[in-house]
Amino acid sequence: MQPDQAYVAPGMPPLHTDGKTVSFFEFWPMWLMYIPVVLQWLVLACRYRSLTLPLIANPKLPVSGMVGVGKCQVMEQAVGHCAESILPWIHHRISQKPLEQQAADVIVQTRVLGIKYPFVCEPDLGCRGAGVKLIHDVDQLEHYLAAYPQGVGVIVQKLASWEPEAGVFYVRSPDDSVGRIVSLALKYSP
């Protein structure tokens, strides 16, 4: 492979690395990215005379998942084919128990679900991939759990065996029987 060519998993379109590799928007601060959301919220609040209107989008989640909702709360809502497509996972809350005991408890739960090393750990409340780690053994798991304070939740999930990854943003209005895909992000391994 030539130096300017990147490995691309089968089935993925070619990754062109001859131009700019990072989007202009890639590393903008989070607060700046949410300005359009806040502006739309205010416009709709004036139009429909309700500041809380966006909070009815998903009544099963606190504040409709706008902020502070854990990944496990979202995954627990999945049913049928959607639930079947989520890789096995467990939720572990950091406790006062010794780290060795917490790690042992996690290992027991993962084995019940058929999750083997290596697996992925991530904070339940995460952002932009911060805290996502690939765990290969119990020492790494203990070290990972030690990084979080008591009460914090972490997700332990089976590592996907598929190379390419895509983010699909699907939207369906309550009055429509079928939704539509409004965004597709193909993710290439670095």
N, C-alpha and C positions, 0 to 999 in steps of 0.2 A: 504494500500500500504506500502511495506517495505521501509525503509529510503533510500536504494540504488537504488530504482526503480523510474523512472521519469514518469510523466503523458505523454502519447502519444495519440494524437488525432486519432480517427478512420480512417483507411486507410493508416496510416503511418507505416513503418517498426519499429520494436522495437528499442529504443534508449538504447544502452549499455553504462552504466556509470561506469562500473567496471574498466575501464582503463583510459588512458589519455583523458581529456575532451577538451583540447585546442590544436589545431595544432601547430606545431613548427613554422609555417609561419604566424599564426594568427595575431600577433601584431608587425610584422616587420614594420619599417618606410616605408612610401609611396615611397620615392625616391628610396629605395633599391628594392622595388617590380617592379619598372619601368625600371631597368637596362636591363633586357632581351628584353623589348620592344624597347628601344633605340638601343641596339645592332642589333636587327633584322632590324630596320629602316635603320641603317647605311649600313648593308650588302646589303639590297635591293636597297638602294640609289646608291651604287657602281655598283651593278649588272645591274640596269636599267638606270643608269646615271641621276638620278633625286632625289633631296632631298624632293621634294614635292609630290612624288608618293603616299604616304599614304593618302594625303589630297583629293584624288578623290574618296575615299570609299563611302562617302555620301555627294554629292555636295549640298544638301539642308541645311546642317548644317555648320556653320562657322568652319573652319579647320577640317571638317568632324567629328566633335564631339570629337576630341582628348582631348581638354581641354576647360573649360569655357562655356560649353553648358548647358543650363537649362533643367530640366526635362520636363517642359511644351513644349519646342521646339521639343523634341523627341515625346511626346505624341500627339502633334498636327499633326504629320505626319501620325498617324495611320488612316487607312481607313477600311471600311467593317467589317469583323468579328474581326479583330484586335482591331478596335476602340470600338466595342461593348463589348469586354472583359475587357476594362479598366474601373475601377470604376469611377463614376462621380467625377469631380474635377473642381476647379476654380484656377485661378492665381490672386494673389493680390500683387500689388506693394506698399510698405510702402511709404506714402506720408506725406505732412505737415499737413494734417487734424488732428484734435484731435483724440486720440485713440478710444474714445467712438464712434465717427462717422465712423471711419474705420471699427471697429468691427461690427457696425450696417450694413454697406455696405456689408461686408462679409456674414453676416447672411441672408440678403435679397437674395444675389446670391445663397447661398447654398440651401435655401428653394425652389427657382425656380427649382433647379435640384433634389430636394427630399433628400438632404443631411441633416441628423438630428444629434443631439448630441448622443453619442460622435462621433467626427470625428477626422481625423488626420491632423496635420499641419507639414510642413517640409520646409526647405529652398529650393528654386528652384535650386540653385547651392549647392548641398550637397555632403557629402563624408562619407562613412562608417556609415551611420545612425545618424550622428551628427545633433542635432537640431530637430529630429523627436519627436513630442509630441502628446499625446492623449488629446484632448480638451473636457471637459465635460460641460462647461458653458461659458457665455459671459465674466466673470471675468478672467477665464483662457485664453480666446482668447485675451483679451486686454493685459494681462501680456505677452503673447507670442509675440504679434505684437510689444510691447514696447522693446523687446530684440534686434530688428534689426534696423539698421540705414535707413534713408530715401533713397529710390531708390532700396532697396533690394526687390526681389520677393520672395513670399512664395506660396506654393501650399497648398490648403485646399481640402481634399479628403475624400470621404465616407469611413468609416471603413468597412473592409471586414468582412462578417459574417462567413467565413470559417476559421476553426482553422488551418489546416496544410498549410504550404507555401512552395513553391519550386521555386528555381531560375533555369530557363532553358536558356542555351546559344545555340542558333540556328544559323547556318552559311549556307549561300547559295552563291556560286560563281555566277557571272553574266552570265556565259555561261551554267550553270546548270538549269534545269527546277525544280528540287527538291533539297532542302538543307538537312542538317543533324544536329542532336543534338550532340554537342561535349562535353557538360558538364551539369550535373544535381546536384543541391545542395538542399538537403532536410533541411528545417529550422524548428527546434523544439523550442517551447516557453520555455523561461528560467524558 
